[in-house]
Structure formats: structure tokens, C-alpha cells
């Protein structure tokens, strides 16, 4: 196993480099401030066979001493296409002291566009030379070339000029960022003289400002070196922009509570946009939905189930559009799923937990499907095992789960008896229930094969009403009774979506803004919520 020392390990190139080296089986050591400390550097070099050198200073002073200490090892030096005098001097020292050496000269980093982040959020990027042509390179591609040079053969003495796959103007880069975040971004040319004064005012050294403006005034090259070295085409800027969407979006609104209590603890905060991890997608949330169990979450009754870390963002249903793809999902895909923290402008989720959103209904309605729909699906098909000719009593058919359960039981061929109050009876009947029982005025009927209970309060005589029982609330004291908590199952969710698109299952919701979530909690506590309420989110 090759032991590799990486300097600048927490930087733009260092982070993906360390990750890729470990994936390649290397033993990685890192060094940052200790680079110019002879004692610390000597200790870090023990057993090291290859070194990635990122020199953090705009001068070659001290580089010779460091490289002499590194000595006769393989060295990969991250220079730049600008070939500044101090970089050229370090290249010469590397070639003189290292046993094997490779120089990387990347052109414009795609990550340089992060300097525009604040302006992107306003919708206008005002910078000089909008028509300057560059081939921005993804930091991951620079790291991939470095891995080959550090661990592979055939790179001794090579000077690799690295670029992205194709040239783009800065104006086109801004447009690509806008596409990645789902917002229009316009370019406005800033006069070079004005840009120089601004950068000098920010503390940029004069030579650095002049060098940057001079480089922008000349078209940059485009090479195929990344693919030649790695065997994989360089990553396009559009992909980079999609992966870094959260960096440009900045903050979002999220409905959270910072303490347990009544509905007044819910507030809409401005918080950072989350960043997706491996296998995760970033979703621009169109809507979430209210589930009665969130009242218990807010009151602290579910701490043992979901943990007690505060503040906590509400929302277990998500419907939205993928901004950053993963796991077969691409930017622009419409998705739904069960996640934690969906009552926000953006959310991250494992791609494997999501399903494509129904095409027949808007996303604001689709947010009603995951939790309630999966609960109904598992009650009807897994636990009640309803089939043609079954007689099923659905207790609480007017609620969010009940409206799905009625339709799925009918689809399975059952005779459906549904309990519903005066406010929800018409909706339940429209969804196909064969009999409606007004539980406020009549006793529950017996003679059923299965009773699916969806309400917290039910009479003690309930065990006389059916042969088998399924409950999603309190347990029912009967030998053929099961109580369950729905699990996440994207496969079942996809089957339910198919039924929605076929017109077999309808989804009706009361759509409200995110700011009304506290009021929805109050209504639920007073027993005034019927069916599903979805909450729209914007940014």
C-alpha cells in the first residue's frame, strides 16, 4: 500500500483528492500549516512514498527547503496554467529534488464561479468580460489526474495542462448556474477599470488583479488531457453547477420548532440550504403535507422514536424537483418520498428512497401521497390482505389515510363500509365506499371480514365487528389483531403512483402556504382537519 502525503488537504482540490486516494487503496496522510515546520513535516513524511504539493504562498520563498526535506520521493506539484514566476521556480526545484515528478497546470477552475454566489442570488452577475472564453475544470477531475500521477506509472517528467471538456463564455457559465438552481441568472458586463478598483478595495494584490484581468481578455485553451490520463471524459461545467447548487442558493425558509410545546413554538426560520452527501439528491420542495403524528412530534411525545435534537424541521412528505442528481435521478426529475425535514425550501434525500412523482396531478397534491398512501397500502395489502369479495370496515375513512384506504380496498375488489362524519361523508362516497356510516349518529356495523382502524378512539365492542383487525393507532385486544407503523418502501410508492396516473386513485388536498402550519396544528388538535392538507413552499 502506497503512503501518500497530501498538502492543502482541506482545500478545493485536497478534499476530493484525499477521498479518491483512499478509494484507490492508498494510505493517506495530510498536512496543512505544518508544511513549513521542518520537525512536523519530517514526522509526517515517515514512510511516505509520494507527495502532493500545493504551495500556499504567492512566493517561492521557503519552497526549496521544503522540497529538499521531501527529498527523493515522487512529487506531484499543483502549479497553474498562468505559470507565474514563483510557480515556475517551484517547478524547477521539484524537477531537481524529486525522484519522480509531475506538474499539473490547471486552467480556470469551475470553482472560481463560487465568487459570484452573492450576485447569483440577486439574479444578476456583474463581472468583467462576460464573453471571455474559458474551459472550466471540475476540481474532481484535477484530483483524478493527481491520483494517477501519485499512484500510477508513466507520468515522470510530465507537465499536464488541464481544462474542462469544452469552452464556455462567462456569460454561458452564469446561465448554466441559473439552470442548476432553477432561477434565471443574467450577466451584466462590469468595466475592467471598475472591476480593478473593486478588487483592490477588497484587498487583492495589484499584480494578481492585473493577471486575472489579462487572462480573461484572452481566450483559454481546451485540452483532452483529463480523458487521456484517466480514461474518463472531463466533467462539464453544467454538472459542476448542479452539484454546487446549494452553494449558490444560500438560505431557505424552513418551518421548525426550537422547543417542545403548543403550536406557537412553530416558526418559519431562514436557514442554510442543505448540501447533499453521497447518494443523495437536493430537492427544490414544491410542497409538504401535514400528518397528525407531527402534533405528537412537536409536543415531544415522540422523542424516544425520532430523537430529541432541536431545533427540528417539520414535514415527512416531500414533493419537488431534483436540482442535484444521484442514483439514477437527474436534475429536473419530479419526485416524491418520505423524508425528515420536508417543510423547507430545499431538502436532501437518499435517491434510493424516492419515487417519480405522479404525472396526472400537480406536485402540490402529490405531497399528500407518501406517508398516508404508504400507510393505507400496507394496511390494505400487507396486513389486512384484502382481496375480491372481502368485506372491510374502514374506521376513520375521512382522514388522510382513510381516503387512500377506501380506494385501494375497492381496487382490490372488496365491499367497503366506511365510517365518516357529516363533513367528510360526501368525499368518502365519491371515492367508492359501498356504505357510509355516520359514526356520530349510528353504531359501527358488524359482520365484517376485516376492520381497518385509523382513529385513536374506538369502542370496546370493536372486537365484535370483524374476524380480523388492523390498527395504525392504539392496539386492539384480539388474537387476530395487528398494530403497525408504516415503513418507507419506494417500490410500493411507485406502484401507488402508477395507480394515480391510471386514474384508479384520486388525490384531493386542501392546499395552504407554509406559514399556516401552526394554524393547521391547532385545527388538528380541535379535530377540525379532514382529509389531507398540503403546504406549499417557495424558496
Secondary structure as GFF3:
##gff-version 3
##sequence-region A 1 539
A	DSSP	beta_strand	3	7	.	.	.	ID=ss1
A	DSSP	alpha_helix	12	23	.	.	.	ID=ss2
A	DSSP	beta_strand	27	31	.	.	.	ID=ss3
A	DSSP	three_ten_helix	33	36	.	.	.	ID=ss4
A	DSSP	alpha_helix	38	44	.	.	.	ID=ss5
A	DSSP	beta_strand	50	53	.	.	.	ID=ss6
A	DSSP	alpha_helix	63	70	.	.	.	ID=ss7
A	DSSP	beta_strand	74	78	.	.	.	ID=ss8
A	DSSP	alpha_helix	85	97	.	.	.	ID=ss9
A	DSSP	beta_strand	100	106	.	.	.	ID=ss10
A	DSSP	three_ten_helix	110	116	.	.	.	ID=ss11
A	DSSP	alpha_helix	117	122	.	.	.	ID=ss12
A	DSSP	beta_strand	124	127	.	.	.	ID=ss13
A	DSSP	beta_strand	133	134	.	.	.	ID=ss14
A	DSSP	alpha_helix	139	151	.	.	.	ID=ss15
A	DSSP	beta_strand	158	162	.	.	.	ID=ss16
A	DSSP	beta_strand	168	169	.	.	.	ID=ss17
A	DSSP	alpha_helix	170	181	.	.	.	ID=ss18
A	DSSP	beta_strand	186	189	.	.	.	ID=ss19
A	DSSP	alpha_helix	192	201	.	.	.	ID=ss20
A	DSSP	alpha_helix	206	216	.	.	.	ID=ss21
A	DSSP	alpha_helix	225	230	.	.	.	ID=ss22
A	DSSP	alpha_helix	237	243	.	.	.	ID=ss23
A	DSSP	alpha_helix	245	249	.	.	.	ID=ss24
A	DSSP	beta_strand	251	257	.	.	.	ID=ss25
A	DSSP	three_ten_helix	263	265	.	.	.	ID=ss26
A	DSSP	beta_strand	266	272	.	.	.	ID=ss27
A	DSSP	beta_strand	280	289	.	.	.	ID=ss28
A	DSSP	alpha_helix	293	299	.	.	.	ID=ss29
A	DSSP	alpha_helix	303	306	.	.	.	ID=ss30
A	DSSP	beta_strand	312	313	.	.	.	ID=ss31
A	DSSP	beta_strand	317	324	.	.	.	ID=ss32
A	DSSP	beta_strand	334	338	.	.	.	ID=ss33
A	DSSP	beta_strand	346	350	.	.	.	ID=ss34
A	DSSP	three_ten_helix	351	353	.	.	.	ID=ss35
A	DSSP	beta_strand	354	356	.	.	.	ID=ss36
A	DSSP	alpha_helix	363	366	.	.	.	ID=ss37
A	DSSP	alpha_helix	370	377	.	.	.	ID=ss38
A	DSSP	pi_helix	378	383	.	.	.	ID=ss39
A	DSSP	beta_strand	391	395	.	.	.	ID=ss40
A	DSSP	alpha_helix	400	411	.	.	.	ID=ss41
A	DSSP	beta_strand	415	419	.	.	.	ID=ss42
A	DSSP	alpha_helix	425	430	.	.	.	ID=ss43
A	DSSP	beta_strand	435	437	.	.	.	ID=ss44
A	DSSP	beta_strand	448	453	.	.	.	ID=ss45
A	DSSP	three_ten_helix	460	464	.	.	.	ID=ss46
A	DSSP	beta_strand	466	471	.	.	.	ID=ss47
A	DSSP	beta_strand	481	483	.	.	.	ID=ss48
A	DSSP	alpha_helix	490	501	.	.	.	ID=ss49
A	DSSP	beta_strand	509	513	.	.	.	ID=ss50
A	DSSP	three_ten_helix	514	516	.	.	.	ID=ss51
A	DSSP	alpha_helix	517	525	.	.	.	ID=ss52
A	DSSP	beta_strand	532	536	.	.	.	ID=ss53
###
